[in-house]
Amino acid sequence: MNDKSQIPTEVVSGASQRLDLALDLAVERNMLALERTQLAWVRTIVGLITTGIAIDRGFEALHQARLVTGEAWVRNGHLAGLVMTISGTLLILIASVYYIRRMQDLSRMRNQPRKLLDPGLILSLLITVVGLLVIYFMLLV
């Protein structure tokens, strides 16, 4: 009775199709979750880089105001802003590499080529470029 030759081929074929569909749906859910995570990283890093710029510019404005009154402070706000901006840019690079690798793994599971232009990766690359430009201009000052 446990002999597989007695099972009709339609039943085996239908079960195989259901398993393939279940695997495809599971991989799709994981891909979407990975994309949401990447976009959350982008949102967090934009906040980190923005905070770094705000600290840098805020301390610079405070320093200039104190120069007028003759009570100049040490300019340590520039270093704090620079560190936050550099760490944000490095974090987005690390998150992007992880994202690309995981998406490639999931694409291999589906036996489909990975799409290159997805929102998470495009935004990550854009934020990386902006972060590098901000670091460059912060170092010029």
Residue frames as a rotation matrix with the C-alpha (Angstrom) as fourth column:
MET 1
0.562 0.827 0.000 0.00
0.827 -0.562 0.000 0.00
0.000 0.000 -1.000 0.00
ASN 2
0.534 -0.439 -0.722 2.96
0.094 -0.818 0.567 2.34
-0.840 -0.371 -0.395 0.60
ASP 3
-0.263 -0.617 0.742 4.21
0.822 0.259 0.507 1.73
-0.505 0.743 0.439 -2.92
LYS 4
-0.341 0.064 -0.938 4.54
-0.145 -0.989 -0.015 5.07
-0.929 0.131 0.347 -4.77
SER 5
-0.998 -0.045 -0.041 3.76
-0.048 0.165 0.985 3.43
-0.037 0.985 -0.167 -8.07
GLN 6
-0.425 0.905 -0.014 0.13
0.904 0.425 0.041 3.09
0.043 0.005 -0.999 -6.98
ILE 7
-0.084 0.364 -0.928 -0.29
0.361 -0.857 -0.369 6.88
-0.929 -0.365 -0.060 -6.54
PRO 8
0.622 0.364 0.693 -1.77
0.767 -0.110 -0.632 8.50
-0.154 0.925 -0.348 -9.66
THR 9
-0.405 -0.868 0.288 0.64
0.911 -0.411 0.041 10.84
0.083 0.278 0.957 -11.47
GLU 10
0.084 0.505 0.859 -1.93
0.335 -0.826 0.453 13.66
0.939 0.250 -0.238 -11.36
VAL 11
0.932 0.257 -0.257 -1.80
0.304 -0.162 0.939 13.64
0.199 -0.953 -0.229 -7.55
VAL 12
0.212 -0.943 -0.258 2.02
0.869 0.061 0.491 13.71
-0.447 -0.328 0.832 -7.50
SER 13
-0.423 -0.344 0.838 2.11
0.781 -0.608 0.145 16.46
0.460 0.716 0.526 -10.13
GLY 14
0.458 0.689 0.561 -0.46
0.236 -0.703 0.671 18.58
0.857 -0.175 -0.485 -8.25
ALA 15
0.862 -0.192 -0.470 1.42
0.476 -0.016 0.879 18.20
-0.176 -0.981 0.078 -4.96
SER 16
-0.150 -0.980 0.133 4.66
0.958 -0.110 0.267 19.19
-0.246 0.167 0.955 -6.65
GLN 17
-0.220 0.144 0.965 3.05
0.548 -0.800 0.244 22.30
0.807 0.582 0.097 -8.11
ARG 18
0.822 0.561 0.098 1.67
0.205 -0.453 0.867 23.26
0.531 -0.693 -0.488 -4.69
LEU 19
0.533 -0.716 -0.451 5.13
0.719 0.103 0.688 22.87
-0.446 -0.691 0.569 -3.13
ASP 20
-0.413 -0.680 0.606 6.70
0.895 -0.426 0.133 24.99
0.167 0.597 0.784 -5.87
LEU 21
0.166 0.571 0.804 4.06
0.308 -0.805 0.508 27.66
0.937 0.163 -0.310 -5.35
ALA 22
0.931 0.164 -0.326 4.56
0.348 -0.132 0.928 27.58
0.109 -0.978 -0.180 -1.58
LEU 23
0.093 -0.977 -0.190 8.33
0.904 0.003 0.427 27.94
-0.416 -0.212 0.884 -2.02
ASP 24
-0.392 -0.192 0.900 7.89
0.716 -0.678 0.167 30.82
0.578 0.710 0.403 -4.47
LEU 25
0.560 0.683 0.469 5.53
0.190 -0.656 0.730 32.61
0.807 -0.319 -0.497 -2.08
ALA 26
0.794 -0.330 -0.510 7.88
0.558 0.063 0.827 32.07
-0.241 -0.942 0.234 0.88
VAL 27
-0.281 -0.938 0.201 10.83
0.941 -0.229 0.247 33.43
-0.186 0.259 0.948 -1.08
GLU 28
-0.150 0.306 0.940 8.74
0.511 -0.790 0.339 36.40
0.847 0.531 -0.038 -2.26
ARG 29
0.880 0.470 -0.068 7.75
0.270 -0.377 0.886 37.19
0.391 -0.798 -0.459 1.35
ASN 30
0.419 -0.808 -0.414 11.41
0.756 0.058 0.652 37.05
-0.503 -0.586 0.635 2.38
MET 31
-0.420 -0.565 0.710 12.42
0.872 -0.469 0.143 39.33
0.252 0.679 0.689 -0.50
LEU 32
0.264 0.611 0.746 9.77
0.291 -0.788 0.543 41.88
0.920 0.074 -0.386 0.45
ALA 33
0.924 0.021 -0.381 10.80
0.381 -0.103 0.919 41.71
-0.020 -0.994 -0.103 4.12
LEU 34
-0.001 -0.999 -0.052 14.43
0.926 -0.020 0.377 42.23
-0.377 -0.048 0.925 3.11
GLU 35
-0.335 -0.059 0.940 13.45
0.656 -0.731 0.188 45.24
0.677 0.680 0.284 1.00
ARG 36
0.725 0.634 0.269 11.47
0.203 -0.570 0.796 46.74
0.658 -0.523 -0.542 3.91
THR 37
0.673 -0.555 -0.489 14.47
0.634 0.094 0.767 46.24
-0.380 -0.827 0.415 6.17
GLN 38
-0.340 -0.833 0.437 16.78
0.940 -0.298 0.165 47.94
-0.007 0.467 0.884 3.67
LEU 39
-0.014 0.413 0.911 14.41
0.385 -0.838 0.386 50.90
0.923 0.356 -0.148 3.37
ALA 40
0.933 0.286 -0.217 14.31
0.290 -0.243 0.926 51.14
0.212 -0.927 -0.310 7.17
TRP 41
0.145 -0.960 -0.238 18.13
0.887 0.019 0.462 51.25
-0.439 -0.278 0.854 7.16
VAL 42
-0.389 -0.255 0.885 17.98
0.745 -0.652 0.140 54.04
0.542 0.714 0.444 4.57
ARG 43
0.550 0.686 0.477 15.54
0.224 -0.671 0.707 56.01
0.805 -0.282 -0.522 6.73
THR 44
0.848 -0.266 -0.459 17.73
0.483 0.029 0.875 55.56
-0.219 -0.964 0.154 9.82
ILE 45
-0.138 -0.983 0.125 20.93
0.945 -0.093 0.313 56.53
-0.295 0.161 0.942 8.02
VAL 46
-0.078 0.181 0.980 19.33
0.553 -0.811 0.193 59.64
0.830 0.557 -0.037 6.51
GLY 47
0.894 0.437 0.100 18.47
0.131 -0.468 0.874 60.67
0.429 -0.768 -0.476 10.06
LEU 48
0.560 -0.762 -0.326 22.01
0.682 0.200 0.704 59.94
-0.471 -0.616 0.631 11.24
ILE 49
-0.359 -0.701 0.616 23.63
0.923 -0.365 0.123 61.93
0.139 0.613 0.778 8.43
THR 50
0.235 0.540 0.808 21.15
0.349 -0.823 0.448 64.79
0.907 0.176 -0.382 8.90
THR 51
0.960 0.082 -0.269 21.89
0.280 -0.192 0.941 64.86
0.025 -0.978 -0.207 12.63
GLY 52
0.120 -0.991 -0.062 25.62
0.911 0.085 0.404 64.95
-0.396 -0.105 0.912 11.87
ILE 53
-0.346 -0.185 0.920 25.14
0.699 -0.705 0.122 67.94
0.626 0.685 0.373 9.58
ALA 54
0.618 0.672 0.408 22.92
0.194 -0.633 0.749 69.68
0.762 -0.383 -0.522 12.12
ILE 55
0.765 -0.417 -0.490 25.47
0.558 0.051 0.828 69.17
-0.320 -0.908 0.272 14.92
ASP 56
-0.239 -0.916 0.321 28.27
0.963 -0.180 0.203 70.45
-0.128 0.357 0.925 12.71
ARG 57
-0.292 0.187 0.938 26.38
0.477 -0.821 0.313 73.54
0.829 0.539 0.151 11.56
GLY 58
0.765 0.644 -0.019 24.83
0.304 -0.334 0.892 74.19
0.568 -0.689 -0.451 14.99
PHE 59
0.522 -0.652 -0.550 28.14
0.723 -0.005 0.691 74.18
-0.453 -0.758 0.469 16.80
GLU 60
-0.454 -0.672 0.585 29.66
0.878 -0.449 0.166 76.32
0.151 0.589 0.794 14.05
ALA 61
0.135 0.594 0.793 26.90
0.313 -0.785 0.535 78.92
0.940 0.176 -0.292 14.48
LEU 62
0.924 0.181 -0.336 27.34
0.361 -0.128 0.924 78.83
0.125 -0.975 -0.183 18.25
HIS 63
0.088 -0.979 -0.183 31.10
0.924 0.011 0.383 79.21
-0.373 -0.203 0.905 17.87
GLN 64
-0.427 -0.203 0.881 30.65
0.680 -0.714 0.165 82.22
0.596 0.670 0.443 15.57
ALA 65
0.569 0.712 0.411 28.22
0.190 -0.600 0.777 83.83
0.800 -0.364 -0.476 18.02
ARG 66
0.816 -0.317 -0.484 30.66
0.530 0.072 0.845 83.32
-0.233 -0.946 0.227 20.88
LEU 67
-0.212 -0.920 0.331 33.50
0.976 -0.217 0.025 84.83
0.049 0.328 0.943 18.85
VAL 68
0.046 0.328 0.944 31.51
0.351 -0.890 0.292 88.07
0.935 0.317 -0.156 18.62
THR 69
0.888 0.355 0.294 31.19
-0.148 -0.385 0.911 88.22
0.436 -0.852 -0.289 22.42
GLY 70
0.051 -0.968 0.245 34.79
-0.815 -0.182 -0.550 87.09
0.577 -0.171 -0.798 22.97
GLU 71
-0.009 0.008 1.000 33.85
-0.806 0.592 -0.012 83.81
-0.592 -0.806 0.001 24.65
ALA 72
0.093 0.023 -0.995 34.85
-0.888 0.455 -0.073 81.35
0.451 0.890 0.063 21.93
TRP 73
0.631 0.167 0.758 34.35
-0.526 0.810 0.260 77.64
-0.570 -0.563 0.599 22.57
VAL 74
-0.604 -0.754 0.259 36.45
-0.370 0.553 0.746 74.77
-0.706 0.354 -0.613 21.39
ARG 75
-0.026 0.599 -0.801 35.21
-0.998 -0.054 -0.009 73.59
-0.049 0.799 0.599 18.00
ASN 76
-0.845 -0.271 0.461 34.47
-0.317 0.948 -0.022 69.96
-0.431 -0.164 -0.887 18.90
GLY 77
0.172 0.979 0.111 31.04
-0.311 0.161 -0.937 69.98
-0.935 0.127 0.332 17.25
HIS 78
0.268 -0.154 -0.951 32.66
-0.963 -0.062 -0.262 69.66
-0.019 0.986 -0.165 13.84
LEU 79
-0.769 -0.620 -0.155 34.33
-0.614 0.784 -0.088 66.40
0.177 0.027 -0.984 14.83
ALA 80
-0.587 0.626 0.514 31.09
-0.099 0.574 -0.813 65.00
-0.804 -0.528 -0.275 16.30
GLY 81
0.436 0.775 -0.457 29.14
-0.551 -0.172 -0.817 65.88
-0.712 0.608 0.352 13.15
LEU 82
-0.021 -0.555 -0.832 31.85
-0.979 0.182 -0.096 64.41
0.205 0.812 -0.547 10.95
VAL 83
-0.900 -0.308 0.308 31.94
-0.393 0.879 -0.271 61.16
-0.187 -0.365 -0.912 12.94
MET 84
-0.161 0.923 0.348 28.16
-0.121 0.332 -0.936 60.78
-0.979 -0.193 0.058 12.69
THR 85
0.528 0.346 -0.775 28.18
-0.757 -0.223 -0.615 61.44
-0.385 0.911 0.144 8.95
ILE 86
-0.392 -0.750 -0.533 31.06
-0.877 0.479 -0.031 59.02
0.278 0.455 -0.846 8.32
SER 87
-0.846 0.087 0.526 29.46
-0.213 0.850 -0.482 56.31
-0.489 -0.520 -0.701 10.46
GLY 88
0.203 0.979 -0.021 26.13
-0.324 0.047 -0.945 56.75
-0.924 0.199 0.327 8.64
THR 89
0.374 -0.127 -0.919 27.81
-0.927 -0.051 -0.371 56.44
0.000 0.991 -0.137 5.25
LEU 90
-0.725 -0.674 -0.140 29.74
-0.664 0.738 -0.119 53.33
0.183 0.007 -0.983 6.33
LEU 91
-0.559 0.588 0.585 26.58
-0.193 0.594 -0.781 51.78
-0.807 -0.549 -0.219 7.76
ILE 92
0.497 0.781 -0.377 24.65
-0.571 -0.032 -0.820 52.25
-0.653 0.624 0.430 4.53
LEU 93
-0.047 -0.594 -0.803 27.52
-0.947 0.282 -0.153 50.64
0.317 0.754 -0.576 2.60
ILE 94
-0.911 -0.285 0.298 27.52
-0.387 0.839 -0.382 47.64
-0.141 -0.463 -0.875 4.94
ALA 95
-0.181 0.935 0.306 23.71
-0.212 0.267 -0.940 47.35
-0.961 -0.235 0.150 4.81
SER 96
0.439 0.331 -0.835 23.80
-0.848 -0.156 -0.507 47.56
-0.298 0.930 0.212 0.99
VAL 97
-0.520 -0.687 -0.508 26.36
-0.783 0.621 -0.038 44.78
0.342 0.378 -0.861 0.67
TYR 98
-0.834 0.279 0.476 24.30
-0.128 0.741 -0.659 42.59
-0.536 -0.611 -0.582 3.00
TYR 99
0.151 0.965 -0.215 21.14
-0.442 -0.128 -0.888 43.41
-0.884 0.229 0.407 1.03
ILE 100
0.170 -0.151 -0.974 22.71
-0.982 0.057 -0.180 42.54
0.083 0.987 -0.138 -2.32
ARG 101
-0.814 -0.560 -0.156 24.06
-0.540 0.828 -0.152 39.23
0.214 -0.040 -0.976 -1.04
ARG 102
-0.636 0.641 0.430 20.77
-0.057 0.517 -0.854 38.17
-0.770 -0.568 -0.292 0.56
MET 103
0.332 0.775 -0.538 18.78
-0.651 -0.224 -0.725 39.13
-0.682 0.591 0.431 -2.55
GLN 104
-0.197 -0.480 -0.855 21.15
-0.931 0.366 0.009 37.07
0.309 0.797 -0.519 -4.70
ASP 105
-0.960 -0.145 0.239 20.67
-0.237 0.878 -0.417 34.07
-0.150 -0.457 -0.877 -2.40
LEU 106
-0.226 0.959 0.171 16.89
-0.118 0.147 -0.982 34.40
-0.967 -0.242 0.080 -2.55
SER 107
0.295 0.298 -0.908 16.95
-0.899 -0.236 -0.369 34.82
-0.324 0.925 0.199 -6.33
ARG 108
-0.650 -0.592 -0.477 18.95
-0.705 0.704 0.085 31.63
0.286 0.391 -0.875 -6.66
MET 109
-0.773 0.429 0.467 16.31
-0.057 0.686 -0.726 29.80
-0.631 -0.588 -0.506 -4.62
ARG 110
0.286 0.942 -0.176 13.69
-0.222 -0.114 -0.968 30.85
-0.932 0.316 0.177 -7.17
ASN 111
-0.259 -0.497 0.829 15.96
0.729 0.462 0.505 30.12
-0.634 0.734 0.242 -10.15
GLN 112
0.736 0.477 0.480 15.26
0.670 -0.615 -0.416 33.62
0.097 0.628 -0.772 -11.45
PRO 113
-0.321 -0.861 0.393 17.67
0.732 -0.489 -0.474 36.42
0.600 0.136 0.788 -12.26
ARG 114
-0.111 0.216 -0.970 17.76
0.858 -0.471 -0.204 39.21
-0.501 -0.855 -0.133 -9.70
LYS 115
0.658 0.356 0.664 16.37
0.641 -0.727 -0.246 42.56
0.395 0.588 -0.706 -10.73
LEU 116
-0.368 -0.928 -0.062 19.04
0.867 -0.318 -0.383 45.23
0.335 -0.195 0.922 -10.53
LEU 117
-0.771 0.103 0.628 16.85
-0.099 -0.994 0.043 48.29
0.629 -0.029 0.777 -10.21
ASP 118
0.118 0.825 -0.553 14.91
0.787 0.262 0.559 47.98
0.605 -0.501 -0.618 -7.01
PRO 119
0.660 0.266 0.703 14.06
0.006 -0.937 0.349 50.93
0.751 -0.226 -0.620 -4.74
GLY 120
0.951 -0.286 -0.114 16.10
0.148 0.098 0.984 49.79
-0.270 -0.953 0.135 -1.75
LEU 121
0.171 -0.948 0.268 19.31
0.903 0.260 0.341 49.52
-0.393 0.183 0.901 -3.70
ILE 122
0.072 -0.097 0.993 18.81
0.698 -0.706 -0.120 52.74
0.712 0.702 0.017 -5.67
LEU 123
0.845 0.287 0.451 18.09
-0.094 -0.750 0.654 54.73
0.526 -0.596 -0.607 -2.49
SER 124
0.783 -0.605 -0.142 21.06
0.403 0.321 0.857 53.14
-0.473 -0.729 0.495 -0.74
LEU 125
-0.045 -0.830 0.555 23.42
0.999 -0.030 0.036 54.11
-0.013 0.556 0.831 -3.52
LEU 126
0.284 0.232 0.930 21.98
0.386 -0.916 0.110 57.63
0.878 0.328 -0.350 -3.62
ILE 127
0.987 0.090 0.134 22.40
-0.090 -0.381 0.920 58.07
0.134 -0.920 -0.368 0.14
THR 128
0.468 -0.884 0.000 25.95
0.752 0.399 0.525 56.73
-0.464 -0.246 0.851 -0.10
VAL 129
-0.122 -0.490 0.863 26.84
0.862 -0.484 -0.153 59.31
0.492 0.725 0.482 -2.74
VAL 130
0.572 0.397 0.717 25.20
0.026 -0.883 0.468 62.10
0.820 -0.249 -0.516 -0.73
GLY 131
0.960 -0.228 -0.162 27.01
0.193 0.121 0.974 60.95
-0.202 -0.966 0.160 2.41
LEU 132
0.140 -0.966 0.220 30.36
0.961 0.186 0.206 60.95
-0.240 0.182 0.954 0.64
LEU 133
-0.025 -0.084 0.996 29.72
0.567 -0.822 -0.055 64.44
0.823 0.563 0.068 -0.76
VAL 134
0.858 0.382 0.345 28.72
-0.069 -0.579 0.813 65.74
0.510 -0.721 -0.470 2.67
ILE 135
0.710 -0.669 -0.219 31.88
0.550 0.333 0.766 64.25
-0.439 -0.664 0.605 4.21
TYR 136
-0.083 -0.750 0.657 33.98
0.972 -0.207 -0.114 65.86
0.221 0.629 0.746 1.48
PHE 137
0.156 0.201 0.967 32.45
0.226 -0.961 0.163 69.30
0.962 0.193 -0.195 2.06
MET 138
0.985 0.170 -0.003 32.68
0.032 -0.172 0.985 68.94
0.167 -0.970 -0.175 5.83
LEU 139
0.415 -0.904 -0.105 36.39
0.821 0.322 0.472 68.21
-0.393 -0.283 0.875 5.52
LEU 140
-0.044 -0.404 0.914 36.89
0.773 -0.593 -0.225 71.31
0.633 0.696 0.339 3.34
VAL 141
0.627 0.403 0.667 35.62
-0.021 -0.847 0.531 73.63
0.779 -0.347 -0.522 6.07
